[in-house]
Amino acid sequence: MDTMKKDEIQKQMTQISEISDAKLEENQSIEDITYYHDFSIGNSNIAKENVYIVKITNQKERETGDKSEKKNNEIPNDSDALEKYTTYEIYDKNNNLIATVNKDGKVKLTDEYLQEIQKSYGEYINKLNLDDIDFGEMAELSNKDLRLSKEELAEYKEKQSEKEDNQEKTKEEEKEEEKTSEKENEQEEKEETAKVLGIEPEDIKSISSIDPKQKVTDKETLEDIMPEAAQYEELKIALTNPTEKSNGTFTIIGVKENGEREVMNSIEPIEGTSGDKSVISMNEDGSMVTEKQVKGLFQINSRSRTDGIAVSIGSYGMMNIDYVQNVRDKETRRAIPIRTKETENQRIATSAVREQGGDPITEVEKEGKNFRDNDIKSKSMDGIDIDESDGKTSLENLKEKIKEEALERDDMSSSELKEFINEKLEEEGLDLSDEERKNTIEEIREEVIDESRFPTR
């Protein structure tokens, strides 16, 4: 028997021993477990592969017929006063009990196994001896079989436990090393970017990386749209921290193959950053912070000068980057998402993420996969698909629309404002859960109240 097969069998033996042990009474104990690659169940003419047989030692007080001398609940010490006998439990490869053997050596098949036999043997079942099966002697072990005593089982369990503990420790150590490496890489990235911008590393809030060779439309790569990008191995978009004069500034940097960095010249900002929408960001300790959304819009100075790049920091501090057509025309702008290295694994904060107040890795990876699998579609700058045929706007666009209408009606009380927002949501017919509807109403209400007190325009 090879080592891998033996280890697999031993693992299953420990599982079966735990299953069997859980059913045993105080006067019973497992003596050993035997694995048979091929096993004939007594004189039943039934042969079965991969069978596990649990040998159980039983002991009970021997009946003497004289109960008057025995004290209540007293267990005799004399071994002669105890009757010892052996029974067996037989399991299949799926840890299912298929038969038991009593102290007289009689085999009783389980109802489930009897049904299985009837399906397998058909009419031949009438020729099998199922009513009076004698277990007989245990077969001799072959080189395909294996027997473990209870002491060997205990030793194997202990070794397995130590092995699992060591594996768990190794995983934890690898995670810690990975976190340390990520932090070191992030710090190095900030330091290199800060040198190019002539600022301190701590003044950089966020950096995203773009592959210029990626396809942005169905026909064009970023290099085709922005020829200057062809000389760079990678593009970086950096956001500096807010100052007294600005909510933050985006800068696009080209990184050459030798690691040299420089600010790109063929792209210029045409709209400054703004902070007209509250979003949620996450601190390192997992706490949430509400801050103003930061946006930037750039024109690509090549070709027809109608193309551009839009950048924003969205929910949970993630950078969203889009290629923009008709960048100078607010009415006809259209945007296509550009993938960054960061958005390969995280792009959008789902409701599941928001409800948990964090970014569970399973949710992040799921969103990343959804983003990668989706076909590229042109979108208006407010997030509406160009080819939408049902006439319904996106939730984000609808929020802005309702907010604008509410601001025009400045005579509503708080309760009237809530009712107004709810009616507008119902008119649009968006499919929202009760929790999403409640949160949406509250978000719009707060923004309306904030803007009515402190107008931004």
C-alpha positions in Angstrom: 0.0 0.0 0.0 1.5 3.4 -1.0 1.9 6.2 1.5 -0.8 8.4 0.1 -3.4 5.6 0.1 -2.4 4.6 3.7 -2.8 8.2 4.9 -6.2 8.5 3.3 -7.4 5.3 4.9 -6.0 6.3 8.3 -7.8 9.7 8.1 -11.1 7.8 7.4 -10.4 5.4 10.2 -10.2 8.4 12.7 -13.5 9.8 11.3 -15.3 6.4 11.7 -13.8 5.9 15.2 -15.3 9.2 16.2 -18.7 8.3 14.7 -18.7 5.0 16.4 -17.4 6.3 19.7 -20.2 8.9 19.9 -22.7 6.0 20.0 -21.0 3.8 22.5 -22.2 3.2 26.1 -20.0 3.4 29.2 -19.4 -0.3 29.2 -18.1 -0.3 25.6 -14.8 0.7 24.0 -13.2 0.5 20.5 -10.4 -2.1 20.4 -9.3 -1.6 16.8 -10.5 -0.7 13.2 -9.7 -2.8 10.1 -9.8 -1.7 6.5 -10.4 -4.3 3.9 -10.0 -3.5 0.2 -12.3 -6.5 -0.6 -14.5 -8.1 2.0 -17.1 -10.9 2.1 -19.8 -10.4 4.7 -19.9 -13.8 6.4 -21.8 -16.5 4.6 -24.2 -14.0 2.9 -22.4 -14.3 -0.5 -22.2 -10.5 -0.5 -18.8 -9.0 -1.4 -18.0 -5.3 -0.9 -15.0 -3.1 -1.6 -13.5 -0.6 0.8 -15.1 -1.7 4.1 -14.1 -0.5 7.6 -14.8 -2.9 10.5 -14.8 -1.5 14.1 -14.1 -4.1 16.8 -15.9 -3.2 20.0 -15.1 -4.7 23.5 -18.2 -4.9 25.7 -18.4 -5.8 29.4 -21.3 -6.2 31.7 -22.0 -7.6 35.1 -22.4 -11.3 35.0 -25.9 -12.6 36.0 -25.4 -14.8 39.2 -29.0 -15.2 40.1 -28.3 -14.0 43.7 -29.3 -10.4 43.9 -29.9 -10.1 47.7 -26.2 -9.8 48.6 -25.5 -7.0 46.0 -25.5 -3.4 47.3 -27.2 -0.7 45.3 -25.2 0.6 42.3 -22.1 -1.4 43.4 -19.9 -2.6 40.6 -18.0 -5.8 41.5 -14.2 -5.6 41.4 -13.7 -9.3 40.7 -13.0 -9.8 37.0 -14.9 -13.1 37.2 -18.0 -11.1 38.0 -17.8 -9.3 34.6 -18.8 -10.8 31.3 -16.7 -9.6 28.4 -17.6 -10.1 24.7 -16.9 -8.6 21.3 -19.3 -7.0 18.8 -18.6 -5.3 15.5 -19.8 -2.4 13.3 -19.2 -2.4 9.6 -19.0 0.9 7.6 -18.6 1.7 3.9 -16.2 4.1 2.2 -18.7 7.0 2.8 -18.7 6.4 6.6 -22.2 4.9 6.5 -23.0 2.1 8.9 -24.1 -0.9 6.7 -24.2 -3.8 9.3 -23.7 -4.7 13.0 -22.5 -8.0 14.5 -23.8 -9.1 17.8 -22.0 -11.2 20.5 -23.2 -14.4 19.0 -21.6 -13.5 15.6 -24.9 -12.8 13.8 -24.9 -10.1 11.2 -27.8 -7.6 10.9 -27.7 -5.4 7.8 -29.1 -1.9 8.0 -32.3 -1.0 6.2 -30.5 1.5 4.0 -27.9 -1.1 2.9 -30.6 -3.7 2.3 -32.2 -1.3 -0.2 -28.9 -0.7 -1.8 -28.4 -4.5 -2.2 -31.9 -4.9 -3.7 -31.1 -2.3 -6.4 -27.6 -3.8 -7.1 -28.5 -7.6 -7.1 -32.0 -7.5 -8.6 -33.6 -10.9 -8.7 -30.4 -12.6 -7.6 -31.1 -11.3 -4.1 -33.4 -14.3 -3.6 -30.4 -16.5 -3.7 -28.5 -14.6 -1.1 -28.5 -15.7 2.6 -29.7 -12.5 4.3 -31.9 -14.0 7.0 -29.2 -15.8 9.0 -25.8 -14.4 8.3 -22.9 -15.8 10.4 -20.0 -13.4 10.6 -17.4 -16.1 11.0 -13.7 -15.4 11.5 -12.1 -12.1 10.4 -10.2 -12.5 7.1 -6.4 -12.3 7.1 -4.9 -9.0 6.0 -3.5 -8.6 2.5 -1.1 -6.0 1.3 -4.1 -3.8 0.4 -5.6 -4.0 3.9 -4.8 -2.2 7.1 -5.5 -2.6 10.9 -5.0 0.0 13.6 -5.3 -0.6 17.3 -6.9 2.0 19.6 -3.4 3.0 20.7 -2.3 3.4 17.1 -5.5 5.4 16.3 -4.8 7.7 19.2 -1.2 8.2 18.1 -2.3 9.0 14.5 -4.9 11.5 15.7 -2.3 13.3 17.8 0.1 13.5 14.9 -2.6 14.8 12.6 -3.6 17.4 15.2 0.0 18.6 15.4 0.3 18.6 11.6 -2.9 20.7 11.3 -1.7 23.1 14.0 1.6 23.5 12.2 -0.1 24.1 8.9 -2.4 26.7 10.5 0.6 28.4 12.0 2.3 28.4 8.6 -0.8 29.9 7.0 -0.9 32.6 9.6 2.8 33.4 9.2 2.3 33.6 5.4 -0.6 36.0 5.9 1.5 38.2 8.2 4.4 38.1 5.7 2.0 39.0 2.9 0.6 41.9 4.8 4.0 43.2 5.7 5.1 42.8 2.1 2.0 44.7 0.9 2.6 47.5 3.3 6.3 47.8 2.3 5.3 47.8 -1.4 2.6 50.5 -0.8 5.1 52.6 1.1 7.7 52.2 -1.6 5.1 53.1 -4.2 4.2 56.3 -2.3 7.9 57.3 -1.9 8.6 56.9 -5.6 5.5 58.8 -6.7 6.1 61.5 -4.1 9.6 62.2 -5.6 8.1 62.8 -9.1 5.4 65.1 -7.6 7.8 66.9 -5.3 5.7 66.2 -2.2 6.0 64.1 0.9 4.8 60.4 0.8 2.2 61.1 3.5 0.6 63.7 1.2 -0.5 60.9 -1.2 -3.9 59.5 -0.4 -4.3 56.8 -3.1 -2.5 55.3 -6.1 -4.0 53.1 -8.9 -2.1 51.3 -11.7 -3.2 50.9 -15.3 -1.8 48.6 -18.1 -1.7 50.9 -21.2 -1.9 47.8 -23.4 -5.3 46.8 -22.2 -8.3 47.1 -24.5 -10.6 49.9 -23.6 -13.1 49.7 -26.4 -13.7 46.6 -28.6 -11.1 47.9 -31.1 -8.7 50.2 -29.3 -6.2 49.9 -26.5 -5.3 52.8 -24.2 -2.1 53.2 -26.3 -4.2 53.7 -29.4 -6.3 56.4 -27.6 -3.3 58.0 -25.9 -0.2 57.5 -28.0 2.1 58.9 -25.3 1.2 55.9 -23.1 3.0 53.6 -25.6 6.4 54.5 -24.2 5.5 53.5 -20.7 5.3 50.1 -19.1 2.6 51.2 -16.7 0.5 54.3 -15.9 -0.1 55.5 -12.3 -2.9 57.8 -11.2 -2.1 59.4 -7.8 -4.5 61.4 -5.6 -2.9 63.8 -3.1 -4.5 64.6 0.2 -7.0 67.5 0.5 -5.6 70.9 1.3 -7.1 74.2 2.4 -7.6 75.1 -1.3 -8.6 71.7 -2.7 -10.4 68.5 -1.9 -7.5 66.7 -3.5 -5.7 66.5 -6.9 -5.3 63.7 -9.4 -2.0 63.3 -11.4 -1.3 60.8 -14.2 2.3 59.5 -14.2 4.0 57.3 -16.7 6.4 54.5 -15.5 9.1 53.4 -18.0 10.5 49.9 -18.2 13.6 50.9 -16.1 11.3 52.2 -13.4 11.8 55.9 -14.2 8.7 58.0 -13.6 7.4 61.2 -15.1 4.2 63.3 -15.2 2.5 62.8 -18.6 2.2 65.8 -20.8 -0.4 64.7 -23.3 -3.3 64.9 -20.8 -4.5 68.0 -19.0 -7.2 68.6 -16.3 -10.3 70.4 -17.7 -12.5 70.1 -14.6 -11.1 70.4 -11.0 -11.9 68.0 -8.2 -15.1 68.5 -6.4 -16.7 67.4 -3.2 -20.4 67.4 -3.7 -21.3 63.9 -2.6 -20.7 62.1 0.7 -19.1 58.6 0.5 -18.0 56.1 3.0 -14.3 55.2 3.4 -12.6 52.6 5.6 -9.9 53.3 8.1 -7.2 50.7 8.7 -8.9 49.6 11.9 -12.1 48.9 10.0 -14.0 52.0 11.2 -16.0 54.0 8.7 -15.5 57.6 7.8 -17.9 59.8 5.8 -16.1 62.2 3.5 -16.7 64.2 0.3 -16.3 62.4 -3.0 -13.3 63.6 -5.1 -13.6 63.7 -8.9 -11.3 64.7 -11.7 -11.7 65.0 -15.5 -8.8 65.1 -18.0 -8.6 65.8 -21.7 -6.3 63.7 -23.9 -4.4 66.1 -26.1 -4.2 63.9 -29.2 -6.3 63.0 -32.2 -9.6 64.9 -32.2 -9.1 66.2 -28.6 -12.6 64.8 -27.8 -11.3 62.0 -25.6 -10.6 62.1 -21.9 -10.1 60.3 -18.6 -12.5 60.5 -15.6 -11.3 59.6 -12.2 -13.2 59.4 -8.9 -12.8 58.0 -5.4 -16.0 56.1 -4.8 -17.4 54.2 -1.9 -14.9 52.6 0.5 -12.1 54.6 -1.0 -11.8 52.7 -4.2 -10.5 54.6 -7.3 -12.9 54.3 -10.3 -11.3 55.3 -13.7 -13.1 55.7 -17.0 -12.3 56.5 -20.7 -14.6 59.4 -21.7 -15.8 60.2 -25.2 -17.0 63.7 -26.0 -15.3 64.9 -22.9 -16.0 68.6 -23.5 -19.8 68.1 -24.0 -21.6 67.5 -20.6 -24.7 66.4 -22.4 -23.2 63.7 -24.6 -20.3 62.4 -22.6 -20.0 58.7 -22.6 -17.7 56.6 -20.3 -16.2 53.1 -20.5 -14.6 51.6 -17.3 -10.8 51.2 -17.4 -9.5 48.3 -15.4 -6.7 48.9 -12.9 -4.6 46.3 -11.1 -6.6 47.2 -8.0 -10.0 46.6 -9.7 -9.0 43.1 -10.8 -10.0 42.1 -7.3 -12.2 45.0 -6.2 -14.3 47.4 -8.1 -17.7 48.0 -6.5 -18.9 47.8 -2.9 -21.9 45.5 -3.0 -24.8 45.7 -0.6 -23.4 42.7 1.2 -20.1 44.5 1.8 -21.9 47.7 2.9 -24.1 45.9 5.3 -21.1 44.2 7.0 -19.2 47.5 7.1 -16.1 46.1 5.4 -14.7 44.3 2.4 -14.8 40.6 3.0 -12.4 38.9 0.6 -15.1 36.6 -0.8 -17.3 39.6 -1.7 -14.4 41.6 -3.1 -13.2 38.7 -5.3 -16.8 38.1 -6.4 -17.2 41.7 -7.5 -13.9 41.6 -9.2 -14.9 38.5 -11.2 -18.2 40.1 -12.1 -16.4 43.2 -13.3 -13.9 41.2 -15.4 -16.6 39.0 -16.9 -18.9 41.9 -18.0 -18.7 43.0 -21.6 -17.5 46.5 -22.1 -20.4 48.9 -22.5 -20.4 52.6 -23.1 -22.1 54.5 -20.3 -23.1 58.1 -19.9 -21.2 60.0 -17.2 -24.1 59.5 -14.8 -23.8 55.7 -15.2 -26.7 54.9 -17.6 -26.1 52.2 -20.3 -26.4 53.7 -23.7 -28.2 50.6 -25.0 -30.7 50.4 -22.1 -34.1 49.7 -23.6 -36.3 49.8 -20.5 -36.0 53.6 -20.0 -35.0 53.2 -16.3 -32.1 55.2 -15.0 -29.4 53.9 -12.6 -29.9 54.3 -8.9 -27.0 56.8 -8.6 -28.4 58.9 -11.4 -31.9 58.8 -9.9 -30.5 59.9 -6.5 -29.1 63.0 -8.1 -32.3 63.7 -10.0 -34.4 63.4 -6.9 -32.0 65.6 -5.0 -32.2 68.3 -7.6 -36.0 68.3 -7.6 -36.1 68.3 -3.8 -33.7 71.3 -3.6 -36.1 73.2 -5.9 -38.8 72.7 -3.4 -37.4 74.2 -0.2 -40.6 74.3 1.7 -40.8 70.6 2.7 -40.5 69.4 6.3 -38.3 66.4 7.1 -41.2 64.0 7.0 -42.6 65.5 3.8 -39.1 65.2 2.2 -39.0 61.5 3.1 -42.4 61.0 1.5 -41.4 62.9 -1.6 -38.2 60.8 -2.1 -40.1 57.6 -1.6 -42.8 58.6 -4.2 -40.0 59.4 -6.7 -38.4 56.0 -6.1 -41.7 54.2 -6.6 -42.4 56.2 -9.8 -39.1 54.9 -11.3 -39.9 51.3 -10.3 -36.4 50.3 -9.4 -36.1 46.9 -7.7 -34.9 47.8 -4.2 -35.1 45.8 -1.0 -36.8 47.4 2.1 -33.3 48.0 3.6 -31.9 49.5 0.4 -35.0 51.7 0.0 -34.7 52.9 3.6 -30.9 53.7 3.2 -31.5 55.4 -0.1 -34.2 57.7 1.2 -32.0 58.6 4.2 -29.0 59.3 2.1 -30.9 61.6 -0.3 -32.6 63.3 2.6 -29.3 64.1 4.3 -27.7 65.4 1.1 -30.7 67.6 0.4 -30.6 69.1 4.0 -26.8 69.6 3.8 -27.0 71.3 0.4 -29.9 73.5 1.4 -27.9 74.7 4.4 -24.5 75.0 2.7 -25.1 75.4 -1.1 -22.2 74.3 -3.3 -23.4 76.2 -6.3 
